[in-house]
Amino acid sequence: MSELEILESIFPDFISTDQSNESNLKLEIPVQLGEPARTVRILPEENGSDYDVLTPILIEPPSVSIRSSWLPPPLVFQLHGLLRDMWRAGDGTWLSPLALSSSDIRTPPRIASLFSSYDDSARSELFSRASYSCAVCLTSVKGTKCLQLACSHVFCRSCLYDYWAFSIAEGSVEKLGCPDPECVKVGRESAEEEIARVVSEQEVRRWRWLKEKIMFEKDPSLVHCPMVFCQNPVPKPKESQTDEGGDRLRICPACSFSFCGFCKRTWHGAVQDCPISQAESVVLEYLAFEENSKERQLMELRFGKIILRKLVAKYQEEQLNKKWLAESTMACPGCALSIEKSLGCNHMTCSRCRMHFCYRCGVKLLPSDPYAHFSDKYGGCYQKLFDFTSEELEWQPMN
């Protein structure tokens, strides 16, 4: 029993007795590596990560039972036999030969995430136990009240909050980074995850808004993703990847939604035009500004100068067409087809829906007696079955 007490005093976190049987010892051995072990993921792509700590191996002697999440079954079986042969009462060097002779251990791909999670947990626990000197307030602070930034510099949360919250309040988001002089020189900014661990949620939202505001001021071609749940800023595609029509294409980097930068609808292709109402609003806004003005230049950066010029030309052509249709044609009251009269009387029959109507006023006529409309003394088309010009009225037959 004295040996058990000695072991418990030396390894208080690694040894315990079995609650169901106090004569059994339970060893929870952490795998501490001399140098960080590197795990390599072969498929689907080859990448690796370095870990300082692996998940523990649980051993229950003398009837050895080994449980491990990362050792393959053949190696567990080999280790089981080795430990069973090595177990000797009173031999204190039993654990020393357990060092792995080779790091070439193949494990299932899902183990990589387990290693990463356990390594992060172990690092966090070690960080919380230690004390650190804050370079801002020059006091020693427990790790639970500190934050280690991605650049490995450690500061107390209180100092970081005062510094970052003040910067957010005054709108200086470029100052939200590591306060260390070396990091300030290179302009290292902190990630959103680090900022969210220090300031409040309201301050994080203001930080995001300020970041987006600065992004839009620097790059007018940015547009918001039209998806309600996203609203992420979407940049204009690179010129080398687009043609004239493709300049309107936007692909949200957050939700991968493809849409048109003009009409904000699902991408309809470079050849198909935007809905008239959407394109017209952009053109009207563009024409409202003076030529060569700063506002026009910003819109040209955002949507593309060539595209805007094409839309303006098309819009002006459509306006001329509408003016001509209004002055030279009459819409059928049945199907709204624009009809032009070249010769003849004002009694018209639509070629599409066969509706009878008056070409002068557009009123529907009775198919059984369409000319009654021109005989009504109280109507505006009385005796106007034919419209004669002044030249036609002055015409006289030659003798």
C-alpha positions as CSV (number, residue, x, y, z in Angstrom):
1,M,0.0,0.0,0.0
2,S,2.9,2.3,0.7
3,E,4.1,1.8,-3.0
4,L,0.6,2.9,-4.1
5,E,0.7,6.0,-2.0
6,I,4.1,6.8,-3.4
7,L,2.9,6.4,-7.0
8,E,-0.2,8.5,-6.2
9,S,2.0,11.3,-4.8
10,I,4.4,11.2,-7.8
11,F,1.7,10.8,-10.5
12,P,-1.5,12.2,-8.9
13,D,-3.2,12.8,-12.3
14,F,-2.2,9.5,-13.9
15,I,-2.9,6.8,-11.3
16,S,-6.1,5.8,-9.5
17,T,-7.7,2.7,-7.9
18,D,-10.6,0.9,-9.5
19,Q,-13.8,1.8,-7.6
20,S,-15.3,-1.6,-8.1
21,N,-12.1,-3.4,-6.9
22,E,-9.6,-1.3,-4.8
23,S,-6.9,-3.9,-5.3
24,N,-6.7,-3.0,-9.0
25,L,-4.8,0.0,-10.2
26,K,-5.8,2.2,-13.2
27,L,-3.0,4.0,-15.1
28,E,-3.9,6.8,-17.5
29,I,-0.7,7.5,-19.3
30,P,-0.5,10.6,-21.4
31,V,1.6,10.2,-24.6
32,Q,4.2,13.0,-24.3
33,L,6.4,13.3,-27.4
34,G,9.9,14.6,-27.3
35,E,9.4,16.4,-30.6
36,P,6.0,17.3,-32.1
37,A,4.6,14.3,-34.0
38,R,3.4,15.0,-37.6
39,T,0.3,13.4,-38.9
40,V,-0.2,13.3,-42.7
41,R,-3.6,12.9,-44.3
42,I,-3.0,11.0,-47.6
43,L,-6.5,11.3,-49.1
44,P,-8.3,13.3,-50.5
45,E,-5.5,15.8,-50.3
46,E,-2.1,15.6,-48.7
47,N,-1.7,17.9,-45.7
48,G,-0.3,17.5,-42.2
49,S,-0.4,18.9,-38.7
50,D,2.0,19.0,-35.8
51,Y,0.8,17.8,-32.3
52,D,2.6,18.0,-29.0
53,V,0.1,15.7,-27.1
54,L,-1.8,12.6,-28.1
55,T,-4.8,11.0,-26.4
56,P,-3.8,8.8,-23.4
57,I,-3.4,5.0,-23.6
58,L,-5.3,3.2,-20.8
59,I,-3.6,0.1,-19.4
60,E,-5.0,-2.2,-16.7
61,P,-2.4,-4.7,-15.4
62,P,-1.7,-7.5,-14.6
63,S,-4.5,-8.8,-16.9
64,V,-3.5,-6.3,-19.5
65,S,-6.3,-4.5,-21.4
66,I,-5.3,-1.8,-23.8
67,R,-7.7,0.8,-25.2
68,S,-6.6,3.5,-27.7
69,S,-8.3,5.6,-30.3
70,W,-5.3,5.9,-32.6
71,L,-3.3,2.7,-32.4
72,P,-4.2,0.2,-35.1
73,P,-5.4,-3.3,-34.0
74,P,-2.2,-5.2,-35.1
75,L,0.0,-2.8,-33.1
76,V,-2.3,-3.1,-30.0
77,F,-2.1,-6.9,-30.2
78,Q,1.7,-6.7,-30.4
79,L,1.9,-4.3,-27.5
80,H,-0.4,-6.4,-25.5
81,G,1.9,-9.4,-25.8
82,L,4.9,-7.3,-25.1
83,L,3.5,-5.8,-21.9
84,R,2.3,-9.2,-20.6
85,D,5.8,-10.6,-21.0
86,M,7.4,-7.5,-19.5
87,W,5.3,-7.4,-16.3
88,R,7.5,-8.2,-13.3
89,A,6.6,-7.4,-9.7
90,G,8.7,-4.7,-8.2
91,D,10.3,-3.7,-11.5
92,G,10.1,0.1,-11.7
93,T,11.4,0.4,-15.3
94,W,8.3,-1.2,-16.9
95,L,7.2,2.0,-18.7
96,S,10.5,3.0,-20.1
97,P,10.6,0.5,-23.1
98,L,7.2,1.7,-24.2
99,A,8.6,4.6,-26.3
100,L,7.5,4.1,-29.9
101,S,10.4,2.9,-32.0
102,S,8.7,4.2,-35.2
103,S,6.3,7.0,-35.8
104,D,5.1,5.4,-39.0
105,I,1.6,4.4,-37.7
106,R,-1.3,4.3,-40.1
107,T,-4.7,5.2,-38.6
108,P,-8.1,5.8,-40.0
109,P,-8.6,9.4,-41.5
110,R,-11.2,10.3,-38.9
111,I,-8.5,10.2,-36.2
112,A,-7.0,13.4,-37.5
113,S,-9.8,15.5,-36.1
114,L,-9.6,13.7,-32.8
115,F,-5.9,14.4,-32.5
116,S,-6.5,18.1,-33.3
117,S,-9.3,18.4,-30.8
118,Y,-7.4,16.7,-28.0
119,D,-4.2,18.7,-28.8
120,D,-6.1,22.0,-28.6
121,S,-7.7,20.9,-25.3
122,A,-4.4,19.9,-23.8
123,R,-2.7,23.2,-24.9
124,S,-5.6,25.2,-23.5
125,E,-5.4,23.4,-20.2
126,L,-1.7,24.0,-19.9
127,F,-2.2,27.6,-20.8
128,S,-4.8,28.1,-18.1
129,R,-2.6,26.6,-15.4
130,A,0.3,28.9,-16.1
131,S,0.8,32.6,-15.3
132,Y,1.9,35.2,-17.8
133,S,3.3,38.7,-17.7
134,C,1.1,41.2,-19.6
135,A,3.2,43.6,-21.7
136,V,0.6,46.3,-21.4
137,C,-0.1,46.5,-17.6
138,L,3.2,44.7,-16.7
139,T,1.5,42.4,-14.2
140,S,1.5,38.6,-13.8
141,V,-1.9,37.3,-14.7
142,K,-3.3,33.7,-14.6
143,G,-3.8,32.1,-18.0
144,T,-7.6,31.8,-17.5
145,K,-7.7,35.7,-17.7
146,C,-5.3,36.0,-20.6
147,L,-5.5,35.5,-24.4
148,Q,-2.8,34.1,-26.6
149,L,-3.1,35.7,-30.1
150,A,-2.2,33.9,-33.3
151,C,1.2,35.6,-33.3
152,S,1.9,33.8,-29.9
153,H,1.9,37.1,-27.9
154,V,0.0,36.9,-24.6
155,F,-2.0,39.8,-23.0
156,C,-4.5,39.9,-20.2
157,R,-8.1,40.2,-21.4
158,S,-8.7,43.4,-19.5
159,C,-6.0,45.3,-21.4
160,L,-7.1,43.9,-24.7
161,Y,-10.7,44.9,-24.0
162,D,-9.8,48.5,-23.1
163,Y,-7.6,48.8,-26.3
164,W,-10.0,47.0,-28.7
165,A,-13.3,48.4,-27.4
166,F,-11.9,52.0,-27.6
167,S,-10.7,51.4,-31.2
168,I,-14.1,50.1,-32.2
169,A,-15.9,53.0,-30.5
170,E,-13.8,55.6,-32.4
171,G,-14.0,53.6,-35.7
172,S,-10.3,52.7,-35.9
173,V,-10.8,49.1,-36.9
174,E,-7.3,48.9,-38.3
175,K,-6.0,49.1,-34.8
176,L,-7.7,45.9,-33.7
177,G,-4.5,43.8,-33.7
178,C,-1.7,42.7,-31.5
179,P,-0.5,45.6,-29.2
180,D,3.1,44.3,-29.4
181,P,5.4,46.9,-31.1
182,E,6.7,44.4,-33.7
183,C,3.2,43.4,-34.7
184,V,2.1,47.0,-34.8
185,K,4.9,47.8,-37.3
186,V,3.7,45.1,-39.7
187,G,0.0,46.0,-39.2
188,R,-1.1,42.5,-38.0
189,E,-4.9,42.5,-37.5
190,S,-6.7,40.1,-35.2
191,A,-9.1,37.6,-36.5
192,E,-12.8,37.8,-35.7
193,E,-12.6,34.7,-33.5
194,E,-10.0,36.5,-31.3
195,I,-12.0,39.7,-31.1
196,A,-15.2,37.9,-30.2
197,R,-13.4,36.3,-27.2
198,V,-12.7,39.7,-25.8
199,V,-15.4,42.3,-26.7
200,S,-19.2,42.1,-26.5
201,E,-21.4,40.9,-29.3
202,Q,-22.7,44.4,-29.9
203,E,-19.1,45.6,-30.4
204,V,-18.4,42.7,-32.7
205,R,-21.4,43.7,-34.9
206,R,-20.1,47.3,-35.0
207,W,-16.6,46.0,-36.0
208,R,-18.1,43.9,-38.8
209,W,-20.1,47.0,-40.1
210,L,-17.0,49.2,-40.0
211,K,-14.9,46.6,-41.8
212,E,-17.5,46.3,-44.6
213,K,-17.8,50.1,-44.8
214,I,-14.1,50.4,-45.4
215,M,-14.2,47.5,-47.9
216,F,-16.9,49.2,-50.0
217,E,-15.1,52.6,-49.8
218,K,-11.9,50.9,-51.1
219,D,-13.6,48.8,-53.8
220,P,-16.9,50.3,-55.2
221,S,-17.4,47.1,-57.3
222,L,-18.4,45.2,-54.1
223,V,-22.1,44.2,-53.8
224,H,-24.0,42.5,-51.0
225,C,-25.1,38.9,-51.5
226,P,-28.9,39.0,-52.1
227,M,-29.5,36.0,-49.9
228,V,-31.2,37.2,-46.7
229,F,-29.3,34.8,-44.5
230,C,-25.9,35.8,-46.0
231,Q,-25.5,39.5,-47.0
232,N,-21.7,38.9,-47.4
233,P,-19.8,41.5,-49.5
234,V,-19.1,39.9,-53.0
235,P,-16.2,41.2,-55.1
236,K,-16.2,41.7,-58.8
237,P,-14.6,38.8,-60.8
238,K,-11.1,39.3,-62.2
239,E,-11.0,40.8,-65.7
240,S,-9.0,37.8,-66.9
241,Q,-11.9,35.5,-66.0
242,T,-14.7,37.4,-67.6
243,D,-15.9,38.7,-71.0
244,E,-18.1,41.7,-71.5
245,G,-21.3,40.0,-70.4
246,G,-19.6,38.1,-67.6
247,D,-18.7,41.3,-65.7
248,R,-22.1,41.1,-64.2
249,L,-21.5,37.7,-62.6
250,R,-21.0,37.5,-58.9
251,I,-20.2,34.4,-56.8
252,C,-20.6,34.8,-53.1
253,P,-17.5,33.5,-51.3
254,A,-19.5,32.7,-48.2
255,C,-22.6,30.8,-49.5
256,S,-21.4,30.2,-53.2
257,F,-24.6,31.8,-54.5
258,S,-24.2,32.9,-58.2
259,F,-26.1,36.0,-59.1
260,C,-26.2,39.0,-61.4
261,G,-24.5,42.2,-60.0
262,F,-27.2,44.3,-61.7
263,C,-30.5,42.7,-61.0
264,K,-29.4,40.7,-57.9
265,R,-31.2,37.7,-59.3
266,T,-29.9,34.2,-59.9
267,W,-27.3,34.3,-62.6
268,H,-29.0,34.3,-66.0
269,G,-26.0,34.1,-68.2
270,A,-23.9,36.7,-70.1
271,V,-26.1,36.7,-73.2
272,Q,-29.5,37.1,-71.5
273,D,-30.4,40.6,-70.4
274,C,-31.5,41.6,-66.9
275,P,-35.2,42.3,-66.3
276,I,-36.1,45.7,-67.7
277,S,-37.2,47.2,-64.4
278,Q,-33.9,46.3,-62.7
279,A,-31.6,47.5,-65.5
280,E,-33.6,50.7,-66.0
281,S,-33.2,51.7,-62.4
282,V,-29.4,51.4,-62.7
283,V,-29.4,53.4,-66.0
284,L,-31.6,56.1,-64.6
285,E,-29.3,56.5,-61.6
286,Y,-26.3,56.7,-63.9
287,L,-28.0,59.3,-66.2
288,A,-29.0,61.4,-63.2
289,F,-25.3,62.2,-62.5
290,E,-23.4,64.6,-64.7
291,E,-21.0,63.3,-67.3
292,N,-17.4,62.6,-65.9
293,S,-18.7,63.2,-62.4
294,K,-17.3,61.2,-59.4
295,E,-20.6,59.4,-59.0
296,R,-20.6,58.1,-62.6
297,Q,-17.0,57.0,-62.2
298,L,-17.9,55.0,-59.1
299,M,-20.8,53.3,-60.9
300,E,-18.5,52.5,-63.8
301,L,-16.0,50.9,-61.4
302,R,-18.8,48.9,-59.8
303,F,-20.7,47.7,-62.9
304,G,-18.2,48.2,-65.7
305,K,-18.0,51.1,-68.1
306,I,-18.7,49.1,-71.2
307,I,-21.8,47.4,-69.7
308,L,-23.2,50.7,-68.6
309,R,-22.7,52.3,-72.0
310,K,-24.5,49.4,-73.6
311,L,-27.4,49.7,-71.2
312,V,-27.6,53.4,-71.7
313,A,-27.7,53.0,-75.5
314,K,-30.3,50.3,-75.2
315,Y,-32.4,52.3,-72.8
316,Q,-32.3,55.4,-75.1
317,E,-33.3,53.2,-78.1
318,E,-36.2,51.8,-76.2
319,Q,-37.4,55.2,-75.2
320,L,-37.3,56.3,-78.9
321,N,-39.3,53.1,-79.8
322,K,-41.9,53.8,-77.1
323,K,-42.2,57.4,-78.4
324,W,-42.7,56.2,-82.0
325,L,-45.2,53.6,-80.9
326,A,-47.2,56.2,-78.9
327,E,-47.3,58.6,-81.8
328,S,-47.7,56.3,-84.8
329,T,-49.6,53.2,-83.6
330,M,-52.7,52.3,-81.6
331,A,-52.8,49.5,-79.1
332,C,-55.5,46.9,-79.6
333,P,-58.0,47.1,-76.7
334,G,-58.2,43.3,-76.7
335,C,-54.6,42.1,-76.7
336,A,-52.6,45.4,-76.5
337,L,-50.8,44.7,-79.8
338,S,-49.4,47.9,-81.3
339,I,-50.9,48.4,-84.8
340,E,-49.9,50.9,-87.4
341,K,-52.4,52.1,-90.1
342,S,-50.9,52.8,-93.5
343,L,-54.0,53.5,-95.5
344,G,-57.8,53.1,-95.3
345,C,-60.5,53.9,-92.8
346,N,-60.3,54.0,-89.0
347,H,-62.2,50.8,-88.5
348,M,-59.5,48.3,-87.6
349,T,-59.5,44.6,-87.0
350,C,-56.7,43.2,-84.9
351,S,-54.7,40.5,-86.8
352,R,-54.0,38.7,-83.5
353,C,-57.3,38.6,-81.6
354,R,-59.7,39.8,-84.3
355,M,-61.0,42.6,-82.1
356,H,-62.8,45.4,-83.9
357,F,-61.8,48.9,-82.7
358,C,-61.5,52.5,-83.7
359,Y,-58.0,53.6,-84.7
360,R,-58.6,57.2,-83.6
361,C,-59.6,56.6,-80.0
362,G,-59.0,52.9,-79.4
363,V,-62.6,52.1,-78.4
364,K,-64.0,48.6,-79.0
365,L,-66.5,48.4,-81.9
366,L,-69.5,46.1,-82.3
367,P,-68.6,43.4,-84.8
368,S,-72.2,43.5,-86.0
369,D,-72.2,47.2,-86.7
370,P,-68.7,48.7,-86.4
371,Y,-69.6,51.9,-88.3
372,A,-72.2,53.0,-85.8
373,H,-69.4,54.5,-83.8
374,F,-68.6,57.0,-86.5
375,S,-72.3,58.0,-86.9
376,D,-72.7,59.0,-83.2
377,K,-73.3,62.8,-83.2
378,Y,-72.2,63.0,-79.6
379,G,-68.9,61.1,-80.0
380,G,-65.5,62.5,-80.8
381,C,-65.2,60.3,-83.9
382,Y,-68.4,61.5,-85.6
383,Q,-67.9,61.4,-89.4
384,K,-64.3,60.6,-88.8
385,L,-64.2,57.2,-90.6
386,F,-61.5,58.6,-92.7
387,D,-58.8,61.0,-91.6
388,F,-57.8,63.3,-94.5
389,T,-54.7,65.5,-94.5
390,S,-54.9,69.1,-95.6
391,E,-53.3,68.2,-98.9
392,E,-55.9,65.5,-99.5
393,L,-58.8,67.9,-98.6
394,E,-57.4,70.5,-101.1
395,W,-57.0,67.9,-103.9
396,Q,-59.1,68.5,-107.0
397,P,-59.5,66.1,-109.9
398,M,-57.9,67.1,-113.1
399,N,-60.1,68.0,-116.0
